[in-house]
Amino acid sequence: MIGAPARAVVVADDDLFFSSRIAAGLKALGYRPLVVSTPEALRARLREGPAAAIFNLAVRGFDAAKAIRDAKIDPETRAVPFLGFCGHQDAERQAAARAAGCDLVALLRSLLARPPAR
């Protein structure tokens, strides 16, 4: 739809390199990235009804699995689809995210292997 506002996607990450690459890809696809790095900011942005949330499972500022679990039990945010990503050898974080209710867990390598959008 021409002139429609871009749908927001929350990006939960405290690594500027990764979040800027993800944000650039989202913008190229017509989305409006909302980068957050604290649990409070994540909760606030999720309550705005974004199209999805992309989560760095290795975020240092807070417990990713707990944040996902909390979002999935909250009636206001549980419908937001979550994509979690982490390194390929981080099976423990992958399993924790799946158990917490993350809708899709992807390997960071596969997310970053795609050529940048132009």
Steps between C-alpha positions, in 0.01 A plus 500: 500500500657829390545749779426249776718534809776241535420216740724497804728212592664501842870406499620401848877524497784681671760437230514798265656299214226238489209732573608746228520220241161365598351851503639571152348178366165577657498851353579360156197273535277793593489448876572750777757349740470591868828402670481441876765388747318478834212283625295814576541637147418157356175476698398852401565444129328160497186660644488729194401199287799452267489260205772288665794500739853392412707404801875456543497204738852594613394848613715596800265749667233251609379140491368438148306183584328667795408803288350274231314291756362815667386638162331172407296484822395867491157526331601833344814367332466124458383522138820675386710249303857462630807414295801423717853477365836395639823329404490150356678344797270653759263205534415589861366846406316355200327241718417756771343733243289221351387392847410863582269517199717654230318438172815449293865462595751568223874487484672835490716383211194443282361846581828677422589289195238671289637780287408849622190647337566788264 
